[in-house]
Amino acid sequence: MVIAGTGSGVGKTTITIGIMAALRKRGLAVQGYKCGPDYIDPTYHTTVTKRKSRNLDSWMFTKDRLLDIFTHGKVGADISIIEGVMGFFDGKSPQTNVGSTAEISMLTKSPVLLVVDCSSMARSAAAIVKGFQLFAEATNIVGVIANQVGSEGHFQLVKTAIEQECGIPVIGYLKRELDIEIPERHLGLIPTIERGDLDSFFDRLGDLVLETVDMDTFLELSIAEPLTTFSGPSLFNKNKEKILKIAVAKDAAFNTYYPENLELLEENGVDIIYFSPLANECLPNDVDGLYLGGSFPEVFARKLGRNRVTKESISTAIKNGLPTLAECGGFMYLTESMVTTDNTKHEMIGMIPGEIQMKPTLQSLGYREIVGCEGNFLLKSNVAKGHEFHYSTYHHSSEIPFAYEVEGMRGKYKEGMLAYNVVAGLTQIHFASCPSLVDHWIEKCLEMKAMD
């Protein structure tokens, strides 16, 4: 089932998590997915379902690749729940459904449950639902959940209007006065890794859904058409013998990794060793590569700046040629310094000349098509796809060798930096958009390993 919304902010994530929790209470194994490139919502799915949630993105992936990720993820699950992004028809372009929840529902042949914010309407809710039904008839909107209703009586008004005019059931509701908002920060929801034990929150949310949503009807509506088998070999059945080790930074400051990125490394012979810069841990011994992902290093800038053991071990390894990929927060961590929004400067690792300045407003957001600049051992001549989403700007006084030529809605530009055997930039790449990237990284790691 796809949980879609009429727009952002209507309660998709809260309702998705509540439904997942309710299904778990009924003893079902639930697989979560998120439409689009968002990292944070899937952390909530993963925490409540106890299974890795995955991104489905019809712009970053071909149809076959998307279905490969989808079928790989749902092995062993009783039901798949796909949380939408923005409004149902919002994607990469205002002219097509590319990248939208609607397109992903069609590619996966999934029925759709539409979440409608009914806080200030009754019969008008039916007009909204009817518009979504007629806008693209290839979609399969099978039911509605009314969010933000004032009372049981309000819900009955909405339900009567929608069922009469649209011919689909309104299977339940959540009241607007419920104290169940999920805390947010500048990049969206606060990641679960920073919020501690959420079991009681999920338990309460699941109970609320069971009280006011007809889960029997939900399960009946969730029965989907069989998928056409995708062509070509899967990315996820190689299981090669481990031939090298790559260290991956993993803690509250560095945790936004697409699960497929890590799985593709493991499938191709990489033993992943996790370590925590926030805990001032030394880079693990005898690793052949380093992956510094993103998240919120600016929130922990003071501590990261003071953790000299981690900084010095990474600096030494990079100077010795360790093949490294640093994305977004990882790129920020490798610069000389970071200035937070309170105008405090924090010393970072210093492998990349220049300074990161955090801003109070969003600086970059959107899909990116990426080509490697000369010397980029990861991409070489290949094209990858990814996403930028940050409140930071990078400032440097000298010329630098750029890592990528990037194309987004505002045209082409160069970004990131190549230094030693480091490929670093603010763009976060999904490896499934360019699997050869993994091969190139492993080749470079083996090349440097042979020189030791």
PyMOL commands that set and color helices and strands:
alter all, ss='L'
color gray80, all
select helices_A, chain A and resi 12-25+40-49+63-73+101-107+124-135+152-166+192-194+199-212+215-221+259-267+297-306+308-319+329-334+431-433+436-451
alter helices_A, ss='H'
color red, helices_A
select strands_A, chain A and resi 2-5+30-35+54-56+79-83+112-117+141-149+170-175+184-185+188-189+244-249+270-275+289-292+324-327+335-339+345-347+352-358+364-372+383-390+392-395+404-408+411-415+417-419+422-425+428-429
alter strands_A, ss='S'
color yellow, strands_A
deselect
rebuild
show_as cartoon
